[in-house]
Amino acid sequence: MRNEAGRPDAPADAYLSLLATMVFFGSAFASSKVVVEQVPHQVAALLRFGGGALILVLISIALGARRPDGPRLTWRQVVRCGFVGLLGVFAYNLFFFWALSLAPSIDGSIIVPVLSPVLTTAALIITGAERTTMSRGVGLLLGLLGAAAFFLGVRGTGGEFGGSRLLGDVLFLLGAAAWAAYSIVSKKVLVGMEPLRATTIATAVGAIALIIPAAPALPSAEWTAVSGTAWANVVYLAVGPTALAYLLYYRGLAKVSPSTATVMMFAVPVFGIACSVLFLGESFTAWQIVGSLVMLAGALLAVNPWSRSRQLAAAPPARPAQTLGSAR
């Protein structure tokens, strides 16, 4: 199916894959919070992605046995996957779990998914990959103002500017930056690679890198005191928000732009807030609500998917480019 400009429309399964990813990501905030309350945050990150990497490796081996004549990856492709894994698995989750040990999960479920599209769009504009417009400029400014209001709201929770919650929120912001970089780089360096292979290698490399910060914290973990609920959440995190979610994200990203993919992250706060309130009893202040709404409005203006659609419709047809997962 093609649009008015003759370009192929992104299939519905791409958006369904991304939406399912966001459901998993939204639930991961509260689920991860349960784990970091019982083990060091570095260990929690390693447990999640070590388990996720193992699951993906087993799936890859099982499917590879059915297709022994499948295309082999080059060392260059493996290195590219590893680099992506260092961004999207190691860097992002180092900030993510560290932040969860300091701030409520509800903060991360707002900051990360709302600011990631803003940062992605800003980076694409700065590098010249996408054009800037008045609405995008206003959107980026609103995103910054909303973030400032959100951080100011930390004082209303009984914390100070130097308190742990504010530091956790700053770490969530760094995580959002890491995810934005991951979304952009993944689209460029994983051209022509099968999503499952790319996901497996990236997750495995990221999990191996997470051993470095986790190793010193392992002796301090009180394993006998870890509850069955925490272990159940570890299993869920490894299977759902890691193995399945990252695979689905790659599949969706293969057929849409990085900006469009991160737009789908606007669905994460809905599921993240619901899980944080229902399962953890968390809440946030009026200032944080205002900041969240301003950030969301800014993100919508900055990404401006409707404007992009009109621009594409007016543009001349282009030759289709091979993207992630298009080569079999």
C-alpha positions as a Markdown table, in Angstrom:
| # | Residue | x | y | z |
|---|---|---|---|---|
| 1 | Met | 0.0 | 0.0 | 0.0 |
| 2 | Arg | 1.3 | 3.4 | -0.9 |
| 3 | Asn | 0.5 | 7.0 | 0.0 |
| 4 | Glu | -0.2 | 9.9 | -2.3 |
| 5 | Ala | 3.4 | 10.5 | -3.0 |
| 6 | Gly | 4.0 | 6.9 | -4.1 |
| 7 | Arg | 5.9 | 5.9 | -1.0 |
| 8 | Pro | 5.0 | 2.7 | 0.7 |
| 9 | Asp | 3.0 | 3.2 | 3.9 |
| 10 | Ala | 4.3 | 1.6 | 7.1 |
| 11 | Pro | 2.4 | -1.6 | 7.6 |
| 12 | Ala | 0.0 | -1.9 | 10.6 |
| 13 | Asp | 2.1 | -4.6 | 12.2 |
| 14 | Ala | 5.0 | -2.1 | 12.6 |
| 15 | Tyr | 2.8 | 0.1 | 14.8 |
| 16 | Leu | 1.4 | -2.9 | 16.6 |
| 17 | Ser | 4.9 | -4.1 | 17.4 |
| 18 | Leu | 5.9 | -0.7 | 18.7 |
| 19 | Leu | 2.7 | -0.4 | 20.8 |
| 20 | Ala | 3.3 | -3.8 | 22.3 |
| 21 | Thr | 6.9 | -2.7 | 23.1 |
| 22 | Met | 5.5 | 0.4 | 24.9 |
| 23 | Val | 3.2 | -1.7 | 27.0 |
| 24 | Phe | 6.2 | -3.8 | 28.1 |
| 25 | Phe | 8.3 | -0.7 | 28.7 |
| 26 | Gly | 5.6 | 1.0 | 30.7 |
| 27 | Ser | 5.2 | -2.0 | 33.1 |
| 28 | Ala | 9.0 | -2.3 | 33.4 |
| 29 | Phe | 9.3 | 0.8 | 35.6 |
| 30 | Ala | 7.2 | -0.6 | 38.5 |
| 31 | Ser | 8.5 | -4.1 | 38.0 |
| 32 | Ser | 12.1 | -3.0 | 38.1 |
| 33 | Lys | 11.5 | -0.9 | 41.2 |
| 34 | Val | 10.4 | -4.0 | 43.0 |
| 35 | Val | 13.7 | -5.6 | 42.2 |
| 36 | Val | 16.0 | -2.7 | 43.0 |
| 37 | Glu | 14.5 | -2.5 | 46.5 |
| 38 | Gln | 16.0 | -5.9 | 47.3 |
| 39 | Val | 19.2 | -6.1 | 45.3 |
| 40 | Pro | 21.8 | -3.4 | 44.2 |
| 41 | His | 20.7 | -1.5 | 41.1 |
| 42 | Gln | 23.8 | -2.7 | 39.1 |
| 43 | Val | 22.9 | -6.3 | 39.9 |
| 44 | Ala | 19.2 | -5.8 | 39.0 |
| 45 | Ala | 20.2 | -4.5 | 35.6 |
| 46 | Leu | 22.5 | -7.5 | 35.1 |
| 47 | Leu | 19.8 | -10.0 | 36.1 |
| 48 | Arg | 17.3 | -8.5 | 33.7 |
| 49 | Phe | 19.5 | -8.3 | 30.7 |
| 50 | Gly | 21.6 | -11.4 | 31.4 |
| 51 | Gly | 18.3 | -13.4 | 31.5 |
| 52 | Gly | 17.0 | -11.6 | 28.4 |
| 53 | Ala | 20.2 | -12.2 | 26.5 |
| 54 | Leu | 20.0 | -15.9 | 27.4 |
| 55 | Ile | 16.4 | -16.2 | 26.2 |
| 56 | Leu | 17.3 | -14.5 | 22.9 |
| 57 | Val | 20.3 | -16.7 | 22.3 |
| 58 | Leu | 18.2 | -19.8 | 22.8 |
| 59 | Ile | 15.6 | -18.5 | 20.4 |
| 60 | Ser | 18.2 | -17.7 | 17.8 |
| 61 | Ile | 19.8 | -21.1 | 18.1 |
| 62 | Ala | 16.4 | -22.8 | 17.8 |
| 63 | Leu | 15.4 | -20.8 | 14.7 |
| 64 | Gly | 18.9 | -21.0 | 13.2 |
| 65 | Ala | 18.8 | -24.8 | 13.4 |
| 66 | Arg | 15.7 | -24.6 | 11.2 |
| 67 | Arg | 17.4 | -22.3 | 8.7 |
| 68 | Pro | 21.0 | -23.6 | 8.4 |
| 69 | Asp | 21.4 | -21.9 | 5.0 |
| 70 | Gly | 20.5 | -18.4 | 6.4 |
| 71 | Pro | 22.7 | -15.4 | 5.7 |
| 72 | Arg | 25.8 | -15.1 | 7.9 |
| 73 | Leu | 26.7 | -12.0 | 9.7 |
| 74 | Thr | 30.0 | -10.3 | 9.0 |
| 75 | Trp | 32.3 | -9.2 | 11.8 |
| 76 | Arg | 31.5 | -5.6 | 10.8 |
| 77 | Gln | 27.8 | -6.2 | 11.4 |
| 78 | Val | 28.6 | -7.9 | 14.8 |
| 79 | Val | 30.7 | -4.9 | 15.9 |
| 80 | Arg | 27.8 | -2.6 | 14.9 |
| 81 | Cys | 25.3 | -4.6 | 16.9 |
| 82 | Gly | 27.7 | -4.5 | 19.8 |
| 83 | Phe | 27.9 | -0.7 | 19.6 |
| 84 | Val | 24.2 | -0.4 | 19.6 |
| 85 | Gly | 24.0 | -2.7 | 22.6 |
| 86 | Leu | 26.3 | -0.5 | 24.5 |
| 87 | Leu | 24.0 | 2.4 | 24.0 |
| 88 | Gly | 20.5 | 0.8 | 24.3 |
| 89 | Val | 21.3 | -1.9 | 26.9 |
| 90 | Phe | 24.4 | -0.9 | 28.9 |
| 91 | Ala | 24.2 | 2.9 | 29.0 |
| 92 | Tyr | 20.4 | 3.2 | 29.1 |
| 93 | Asn | 19.9 | 0.6 | 31.8 |
| 94 | Leu | 22.9 | 1.7 | 33.9 |
| 95 | Phe | 21.1 | 5.1 | 34.2 |
| 96 | Phe | 17.6 | 3.5 | 34.4 |
| 97 | Phe | 18.3 | 1.1 | 37.4 |
| 98 | Trp | 20.5 | 3.6 | 39.2 |
| 99 | Ala | 17.6 | 6.2 | 38.9 |
| 100 | Leu | 15.1 | 3.7 | 40.2 |
| 101 | Ser | 17.2 | 3.1 | 43.3 |
| 102 | Leu | 16.8 | 6.9 | 44.1 |
| 103 | Ala | 13.5 | 8.0 | 42.7 |
| 104 | Pro | 9.9 | 6.6 | 42.3 |
| 105 | Ser | 9.2 | 4.6 | 39.2 |
| 106 | Ile | 6.4 | 7.0 | 38.3 |
| 107 | Asp | 9.0 | 9.8 | 37.7 |
| 108 | Gly | 10.8 | 7.6 | 35.1 |
| 109 | Ser | 7.6 | 6.6 | 33.4 |
| 110 | Ile | 7.1 | 10.3 | 32.6 |
| 111 | Ile | 10.7 | 11.6 | 32.0 |
| 112 | Val | 12.0 | 8.8 | 29.8 |
| 113 | Pro | 9.2 | 8.3 | 27.3 |
| 114 | Val | 8.2 | 12.0 | 27.0 |
| 115 | Leu | 11.7 | 13.5 | 26.7 |
| 116 | Ser | 13.2 | 10.8 | 24.4 |
| 117 | Pro | 11.2 | 12.0 | 21.4 |
| 118 | Val | 12.2 | 15.6 | 22.1 |
| 119 | Leu | 15.9 | 14.7 | 22.4 |
| 120 | Thr | 15.7 | 12.4 | 19.3 |
| 121 | Thr | 14.1 | 15.2 | 17.2 |
| 122 | Ala | 16.6 | 17.8 | 18.5 |
| 123 | Ala | 19.5 | 15.6 | 17.6 |
| 124 | Leu | 18.1 | 14.9 | 14.1 |
| 125 | Ile | 17.6 | 18.7 | 13.5 |
| 126 | Ile | 21.1 | 19.5 | 14.8 |
| 127 | Thr | 22.7 | 16.9 | 12.5 |
| 128 | Gly | 20.6 | 18.1 | 9.5 |
| 129 | Ala | 18.8 | 14.8 | 9.2 |
| 130 | Glu | 15.5 | 16.5 | 9.5 |
| 131 | Arg | 14.3 | 20.1 | 9.0 |
| 132 | Thr | 13.4 | 22.5 | 11.7 |
| 133 | Thr | 10.1 | 24.5 | 11.8 |
| 134 | Met | 8.6 | 27.0 | 14.1 |
| 135 | Ser | 6.4 | 24.4 | 15.7 |
| 136 | Arg | 9.4 | 22.2 | 16.4 |
| 137 | Gly | 11.3 | 25.0 | 17.9 |
| 138 | Val | 8.4 | 25.9 | 20.2 |
| 139 | Gly | 8.0 | 22.2 | 21.0 |
| 140 | Leu | 11.7 | 21.8 | 22.0 |
| 141 | Leu | 11.4 | 24.9 | 24.2 |
| 142 | Leu | 8.2 | 23.6 | 25.9 |
| 143 | Gly | 9.9 | 20.3 | 26.5 |
| 144 | Leu | 12.7 | 22.0 | 28.4 |
| 145 | Leu | 10.3 | 24.2 | 30.4 |
| 146 | Gly | 8.2 | 21.2 | 31.2 |
| 147 | Ala | 11.2 | 19.3 | 32.4 |
| 148 | Ala | 12.2 | 22.2 | 34.6 |
| 149 | Ala | 8.7 | 22.4 | 36.1 |
| 150 | Phe | 8.8 | 18.6 | 36.7 |
| 151 | Phe | 12.1 | 18.8 | 38.5 |
| 152 | Leu | 10.9 | 21.8 | 40.6 |
| 153 | Gly | 8.0 | 19.6 | 41.7 |
| 154 | Val | 10.4 | 17.3 | 43.5 |
| 155 | Arg | 10.5 | 19.9 | 46.3 |
| 156 | Gly | 6.7 | 19.4 | 46.9 |
| 157 | Thr | 7.4 | 15.7 | 47.8 |
| 158 | Gly | 9.5 | 16.7 | 50.8 |
| 159 | Gly | 12.8 | 16.5 | 48.9 |
| 160 | Glu | 15.4 | 19.2 | 48.3 |
| 161 | Phe | 17.3 | 20.1 | 45.1 |
| 162 | Gly | 20.2 | 17.9 | 46.3 |
| 163 | Gly | 18.0 | 15.1 | 47.4 |
| 164 | Ser | 18.0 | 11.5 | 46.1 |
| 165 | Arg | 14.7 | 12.0 | 44.1 |
| 166 | Leu | 16.1 | 14.9 | 42.1 |
| 167 | Leu | 19.3 | 13.0 | 41.4 |
| 168 | Gly | 17.2 | 10.0 | 40.3 |
| 169 | Asp | 15.2 | 12.2 | 37.9 |
| 170 | Val | 18.4 | 13.6 | 36.4 |
| 171 | Leu | 19.6 | 10.0 | 35.9 |
| 172 | Phe | 16.3 | 9.3 | 34.2 |
| 173 | Leu | 17.0 | 12.3 | 31.9 |
| 174 | Leu | 20.4 | 10.8 | 31.0 |
| 175 | Gly | 18.7 | 7.5 | 30.3 |
| 176 | Ala | 16.3 | 9.3 | 27.9 |
| 177 | Ala | 19.3 | 10.8 | 26.1 |
| 178 | Ala | 20.9 | 7.3 | 25.8 |
| 179 | Trp | 17.6 | 5.9 | 24.4 |
| 180 | Ala | 17.4 | 8.7 | 21.9 |
| 181 | Ala | 20.9 | 8.0 | 20.7 |
| 182 | Tyr | 20.1 | 4.3 | 20.5 |
| 183 | Ser | 17.0 | 4.9 | 18.4 |
| 184 | Ile | 19.0 | 7.1 | 15.9 |
| 185 | Val | 22.1 | 4.9 | 15.7 |
| 186 | Ser | 20.1 | 1.6 | 15.4 |
| 187 | Lys | 18.3 | 2.9 | 12.3 |
| 188 | Lys | 21.7 | 3.7 | 10.6 |
| 189 | Val | 24.0 | 0.9 | 11.6 |
| 190 | Leu | 21.7 | -2.1 | 11.5 |
| 191 | Val | 20.7 | -1.8 | 7.8 |
| 192 | Gly | 20.0 | -5.2 | 6.2 |
| 193 | Met | 20.2 | -7.2 | 9.4 |
| 194 | Glu | 17.6 | -9.6 | 10.7 |
| 195 | Pro | 15.9 | -8.2 | 13.8 |
| 196 | Leu | 16.3 | -11.3 | 15.9 |
| 197 | Arg | 20.0 | -11.6 | 15.2 |
| 198 | Ala | 20.6 | -7.9 | 15.7 |
| 199 | Thr | 18.6 | -7.9 | 19.0 |
| 200 | Thr | 20.4 | -11.0 | 20.3 |
| 201 | Ile | 23.9 | -9.7 | 19.7 |
| 202 | Ala | 23.1 | -6.2 | 21.0 |
| 203 | Thr | 21.4 | -7.5 | 24.1 |
| 204 | Ala | 24.2 | -10.0 | 24.8 |
| 205 | Val | 27.0 | -7.4 | 24.4 |
| 206 | Gly | 25.1 | -4.9 | 26.6 |
| 207 | Ala | 24.5 | -7.6 | 29.2 |
| 208 | Ile | 28.2 | -8.6 | 29.2 |
| 209 | Ala | 29.1 | -4.9 | 29.7 |
| 210 | Leu | 26.8 | -4.7 | 32.7 |
| 211 | Ile | 28.9 | -7.3 | 34.4 |
| 212 | Ile | 31.6 | -4.6 | 35.0 |
| 213 | Pro | 29.5 | -2.3 | 37.3 |
| 214 | Ala | 27.7 | -5.3 | 38.8 |
| 215 | Ala | 30.7 | -7.3 | 39.9 |
| 216 | Pro | 31.7 | -5.1 | 42.8 |
| 217 | Ala | 28.1 | -5.0 | 44.1 |
| 218 | Leu | 27.5 | -8.8 | 43.9 |
| 219 | Pro | 29.0 | -9.6 | 47.3 |
| 220 | Ser | 26.7 | -7.1 | 49.0 |
| 221 | Ala | 23.5 | -8.7 | 47.7 |
| 222 | Glu | 21.6 | -10.6 | 50.3 |
| 223 | Trp | 20.3 | -13.4 | 48.1 |
| 224 | Thr | 18.6 | -15.3 | 50.9 |
| 225 | Ala | 16.5 | -12.3 | 51.7 |
| 226 | Val | 15.3 | -11.8 | 48.1 |
| 227 | Ser | 11.5 | -12.5 | 48.0 |
| 228 | Gly | 9.7 | -14.7 | 45.6 |
| 229 | Thr | 7.9 | -11.6 | 44.3 |
| 230 | Ala | 11.2 | -10.0 | 43.4 |
| 231 | Trp | 12.4 | -13.2 | 41.5 |
| 232 | Ala | 9.1 | -13.3 | 39.7 |
| 233 | Asn | 9.7 | -9.8 | 38.5 |
| 234 | Val | 13.2 | -10.6 | 37.4 |
| 235 | Val | 11.8 | -13.4 | 35.2 |
| 236 | Tyr | 9.1 | -11.1 | 33.8 |
| 237 | Leu | 11.6 | -8.4 | 33.1 |
| 238 | Ala | 13.9 | -10.8 | 31.3 |
| 239 | Val | 11.1 | -12.3 | 29.1 |
| 240 | Gly | 8.7 | -9.4 | 28.5 |
| 241 | Pro | 10.3 | -5.9 | 28.7 |
| 242 | Thr | 13.7 | -7.2 | 27.5 |
| 243 | Ala | 13.7 | -10.2 | 25.1 |
| 244 | Leu | 10.2 | -9.6 | 23.5 |
| 245 | Ala | 10.2 | -5.8 | 23.8 |
| 246 | Tyr | 13.6 | -5.2 | 22.2 |
| 247 | Leu | 12.8 | -7.7 | 19.4 |
| 248 | Leu | 9.5 | -6.0 | 18.7 |
| 249 | Tyr | 11.1 | -2.5 | 18.9 |
| 250 | Tyr | 13.7 | -3.6 | 16.2 |
| 251 | Arg | 10.9 | -5.0 | 14.0 |
| 252 | Gly | 9.0 | -1.7 | 14.2 |
| 253 | Leu | 12.0 | 0.5 | 13.8 |
| 254 | Ala | 12.8 | -1.4 | 10.6 |
| 255 | Lys | 9.8 | 0.1 | 8.9 |
| 256 | Val | 9.4 | 3.6 | 10.4 |
| 257 | Ser | 11.7 | 6.5 | 11.2 |
| 258 | Pro | 13.4 | 7.0 | 14.5 |
| 259 | Ser | 11.2 | 10.0 | 15.3 |
| 260 | Thr | 8.1 | 8.0 | 14.5 |
| 261 | Ala | 9.2 | 5.1 | 16.6 |
| 262 | Thr | 9.9 | 7.3 | 19.6 |
| 263 | Val | 6.4 | 9.0 | 19.2 |
| 264 | Met | 5.0 | 5.7 | 20.2 |
| 265 | Met | 6.7 | 6.2 | 23.6 |
| 266 | Phe | 3.9 | 8.6 | 24.4 |
| 267 | Ala | 1.9 | 5.4 | 25.3 |
| 268 | Val | 4.5 | 4.4 | 28.0 |
| 269 | Pro | 3.4 | 6.9 | 30.7 |
| 270 | Val | -0.2 | 5.6 | 30.6 |
| 271 | Phe | 0.9 | 2.0 | 31.4 |
| 272 | Gly | 3.8 | 3.2 | 33.6 |
| 273 | Ile | 1.7 | 5.5 | 35.8 |
| 274 | Ala | -1.0 | 2.9 | 36.1 |
| 275 | Cys | 1.4 | 0.2 | 37.3 |
| 276 | Ser | 3.2 | 2.6 | 39.7 |
| 277 | Val | -0.1 | 3.7 | 41.3 |
| 278 | Leu | -1.8 | 0.3 | 41.3 |
| 279 | Phe | 1.1 | -1.9 | 42.4 |
| 280 | Leu | 3.4 | 0.5 | 44.3 |
| 281 | Gly | 1.0 | 3.2 | 45.6 |
| 282 | Glu | 3.2 | 6.0 | 44.2 |
| 283 | Ser | 2.1 | 9.5 | 43.5 |
| 284 | Phe | 3.4 | 12.8 | 42.3 |
| 285 | Thr | 2.8 | 16.5 | 42.9 |
| 286 | Ala | 0.7 | 19.1 | 41.1 |
| 287 | Trp | 3.9 | 20.8 | 39.7 |
| 288 | Gln | 5.0 | 17.4 | 38.3 |
| 289 | Ile | 1.6 | 17.0 | 36.7 |
| 290 | Val | 1.9 | 20.4 | 35.1 |
| 291 | Gly | 5.4 | 19.7 | 34.0 |
| 292 | Ser | 4.3 | 16.4 | 32.5 |
| 293 | Leu | 1.6 | 18.0 | 30.5 |
| 294 | Val | 3.9 | 20.8 | 29.2 |
| 295 | Met | 6.5 | 18.2 | 28.3 |
| 296 | Leu | 3.9 | 16.1 | 26.4 |
| 297 | Ala | 2.7 | 19.1 | 24.5 |
| 298 | Gly | 6.3 | 20.1 | 23.6 |
| 299 | Ala | 7.1 | 16.6 | 22.5 |
| 300 | Leu | 4.1 | 16.5 | 20.2 |
| 301 | Leu | 5.0 | 19.8 | 18.6 |
| 302 | Ala | 8.7 | 18.9 | 18.4 |
| 303 | Val | 8.1 | 15.5 | 16.7 |
| 304 | Asn | 5.1 | 16.9 | 14.8 |
| 305 | Pro | 4.2 | 13.6 | 13.0 |
| 306 | Trp | 1.2 | 15.3 | 11.2 |
| 307 | Ser | 3.4 | 17.9 | 9.7 |
| 308 | Arg | 5.9 | 15.3 | 8.6 |
| 309 | Ser | 3.2 | 13.3 | 6.9 |
| 310 | Arg | 2.1 | 16.4 | 4.9 |
| 311 | Gln | 5.8 | 17.0 | 3.9 |
| 312 | Leu | 6.2 | 13.5 | 2.7 |
| 313 | Ala | 3.0 | 13.7 | 0.7 |
| 314 | Ala | 4.3 | 16.8 | -1.0 |
| 315 | Ala | 7.7 | 15.4 | -1.7 |
| 316 | Pro | 8.6 | 13.6 | -4.9 |
| 317 | Pro | 8.7 | 9.8 | -4.8 |
| 318 | Ala | 12.1 | 8.3 | -3.7 |
| 319 | Arg | 13.7 | 5.0 | -4.3 |
| 320 | Pro | 13.0 | 2.7 | -1.4 |
| 321 | Ala | 16.0 | 2.0 | 0.8 |
| 322 | Gln | 16.8 | -1.3 | 2.3 |
| 323 | Thr | 16.3 | -1.1 | 6.1 |
| 324 | Leu | 16.7 | -3.3 | 9.1 |
| 325 | Gly | 15.2 | -6.7 | 8.5 |
| 326 | Ser | 14.5 | -6.2 | 4.8 |
| 327 | Ala | 17.2 | -8.5 | 3.6 |
| 328 | Arg | 16.4 | -12.2 | 4.2 |
